Amino acid sequence: MPRYEFRCRACGETFEVSRPMAEANEPAECPHGHDDTVKLLSTVGVSGLAQSPRPAGGGCCGGGCCG
């Protein structure tokens, strides 16, 4: 289930709420009971290893053009 980050305008608390995507824009209540909150924009973190393509062929220049 996606997690959404909110900030309370009354006390400044930042908190997360897990809810279905269909309810992403619904208001959220602060853990301290305040209802004046705003949903924050989140960045998506993706981790993994990316590898650069290796040149085809061989030799010092990566191609067979060396004499």
N, C-alpha and C positions, 0 to 999 in steps of 0.2 A: 504494500500500500504506500503511495507517495507521501512524503513528508513536506509540509509547507512551513515556512518561517514567518512569524508575525512579530510586530513590535507594538507595545502598549504606549499610547500617546500620553496617558496619565502618569505612569511611573517609569517609563523607559525600558521596562523589562523586554527582552527578546526571548521568544519561546517557539517551539515547534509543535505542529499538530499533524497527526496522521489521519488522513481521510481519503475517500475515493476521489478520483479526478473530477467527477461530476459535481462534487461539493467544494472544489478548490477555491472558489471566490466567495463562499459563504463567510459571514463574520465569525470571528473567534473571540472567546472570552479570555482575558489575561488570567494567569494562575492566581493573581491576587484579587480577582473578582471584577476588574474594570472591563467595560465593554467597548471602549474607544481604542480600537486596535487597527493596524494597517498591515496588509500582507506585503512582505518584502520580496523583491525579485531575487531569485537564487541562480547561481551558476551551477551547471552540471559538471561534476567531476568524473572524468573517465580515466581509468588507469590501464596500463598495458604496455607491452613492449613493442615498439615499432622498429623494424629493421630497414635500413637503406638497401635498395637494390644493388647487387654487386655487378660490376661490369662484366660483360661477356668476353670470352676470349682470354688471352693471357698476355704476358709480356709486361714491360714497364709502362706502356701507355694504355693498357686495357684493351687493345685491339690487335692485331698482328701487323701493324704498320711499321714497326721497327725493323731495320735491316739487319 
